[in-house]
Amino acid sequence: MTIYERTRPRPQRRVVVTGMGAISSLGPSADALWDRLLAGESGIRTADNLDPAIINCTVRGDVDDETVPNRFLDGKSLRNTSRFARLAVEAAGEALIDAGLLDCQTYEATTSLAPAGAVIGTCGAGVHDDFLDAWESYKTRGVRGVPIHLHVSFPHNLAGYGIQSRFGMGGPSLTLTTACATGAQAIGEAFEEVRDGNAPIMIGGATESTQHPMYAAGFAVMRALVSDSNDDPSAASRPFDASRAGFVLGEGAAMLILEDLEHALNRGARIYAEVLGFGTSNDAYHPIAPLPDGAGGARAMHTALDDAGVSAGDIDHINAHAASTPAGDLAESAAIRLVYGERAASIPVTSMKGALGHCMGASGALETIAAVRTISDQVIPPTLNYQTPDEAIGLDVVHGAPRPADIDIIAKHAFGLGGQNACLILARYDGSRES
């Protein structure tokens, strides 16, 4: 048998973040997201289409569609594009403008994006918004009731298509669905495309539209949603708190521009942070419950640290998954102790889900934007609604107010149904470090 060896070694490029865009319940931009997180504001409100007589949780972190600019698609394209994909294109366009790759007035590329690509994640895509409505119409009107664009609107990969076609990006293309780890994993996979030299620029991020009542119904029947705060929506999501009682649905989109360092420097780009490493794993334990001892999440965290070439002692801050569930938050704290040992109790930790709710596939991407801004601004946003420490958690949870800190390296966690785990290692850009 002939054994063939790879003759072209894979280059290992340094990868930096040069642009960010976001749509969330806290506003239609990455700056609005960051500013309101620092201000301790909540995007969780009463959802008009959730009837308390039918469902036990009536709060949600909705995007206000009236505030979304929809700058990058023409009228016909907007009408024929699913909501999850529209949010994705808007966030991607903002990120490209932020990176200086798109003109802020003409919305045309300032340089060729043909080699660039995208890794986009989503959990539900347009299944709830488009497919369920089409099914109801089909039942009453037959084939005549099915929209002609149905199969080019609801599928998961249509967000990636919308981004790459609108901005002329002919490079690597991938759509990911790894439950609530999706956003962080999409960014990790995009990072690897740039690091391996497959593209000089990648968009990594995720999008989710969760306003259809069936989205909440599926989690309500699992008894996963919090049901004790319908009269006080902003207090519903309580990550790491001893009183946590379930998560709150949220939604939105977040996109990061990941760029080959040399490419970024040659065009004089602003650099927010550097991506050092990425790790992923599976609990291989249960479709819903995490491994109680945190071993699955710890594997992803160890892999990411090894990939980044740093030790657990180098981590200055953890941007946690912490969805406000009794079992999930506890398992994450156990994973942190497995990885960081005695340091676990002294590393500042924060969760964004107190303010945003759980944005499903988009959560890890929105939270990565917060992690990047934590590095660039050297301040940690507070965990909203953390008031009563849980002795079983035993972490230094940042709460009450933003905490200024000297931060060089951050670990970003994201965990999801089906045992999915992902971890990113992000760092302050150091121009003196050798490639």
Steps between C-alpha positions, in 0.01 A plus 500: 500500500633842406505754781461859389634784709367854496754707306360845580540588868212695650606854588421614852386857470425730791133599508360828629157655544465817294124560491178415682128535438200404710122511520352420841227587746737770626515677164584477131879528522804358675559833674143505635546145627821587680388834643178358643675194643736734686201706615341190650190525283274210404350420161250252646137608483148359496433324169162596355446169320553276806168444676538423875191279477691276257868531591663550840772741382393822329831691493758506222799701374357615166666707230292808421460470123416871473856589600679271251630717213490229228760696303649230280213323321268654244123487543444180303785321674368607840155360421643166389757460778412328825523709816794304642697564181403870486639547850818319397558716191445819700748395770753389238474829314558693822804285577646560152449877540660485845800320349537758223418242234170660399434865423268645763306707246485293181510162680736371233822314574814713530709205383423173329331255734508218245747287703308557825254253646259442785413245767150574621306317768133471590281255690149557368569694178164584342323179599267675744453827313461360148449125491232478771300784342531337158377171645191666646431663164553171318245326722229746397596594143717215377803563282365844407553604861871423500727801437706460183814601690446260792799273427733793448393680817474271803806265462788552740762588237304791357646746752849414377384527142342838569823634642736356241287591201427855616863582572665300218675250724596190300724332757437221753135453596362300789177490703506359853228374731640387833219611731593772747872460427436608140615863513834438667562193286431693178756760604745223584457331164539835319816561702643170379426585135711815531771337711536220244543751219174414322378861500644837604164610645213302648175606657423284802174529687144384550137606478171399659135603470290374792179705503273222371312361804589142406864577578410576861244218516763236429709614796199559725392138467855401602457724807818682403359856504480715811139549611530710817560843347221568251420817696865607517663410165836666562552283812419169330846386385733454798828333395699334781258638760372263769142584394548418131199308371535462123593701194329769295491484121678775313598562138724702273806478279869568548784492248875542543757575231791260546803600299849379423724728709732579211202588280358724773830680561558557128172688471543689828203336671405563862551184705264430791651172617673183388346152486751255642319169518182296471381172647187291477373178657187299575378377838377176337267477799143631454309702236395763755690473829871589516751271663461599868874484565576739212742258334363556148527878515842470658622297200408785264666751731822297522503454122460874444781583742729247332406633157580853613831399654413650837448351845203522735710737710507752214121555492397833651123479451225257397199604293270217602211322331291503824142491369336525846405134526549311827696211346681683220656778707612249761660272240684797347638598840616140547675512161673822598629339819624196305703724268614779731529321834563733794488806272136431406359702788710809422459534122236764420207341317201662332191394304308713251179298516360697791464791257437324169336173594615188318527591132544136399745468209575872508584510870866396471561752222335792682694413812827475307449860392474590869817299569689680224388838632603394849852456361504821296342715775652318801170482687274205589122550467290388797288187527147636528281374787780333693406573861518180702822298469467124466761326716500207260605736216780668693618738226594870496195615304531862386174676589349829606722718282765466228840398634813662353773240469838437342407226253731336250329165432135392522328162476153507342274200568190377315311179576186350351246222469634176363809528718659772284789697650715775349769730634686793344821657628525873424789733579611858495692553176874503555689629200831387641404132518659285231272334248 
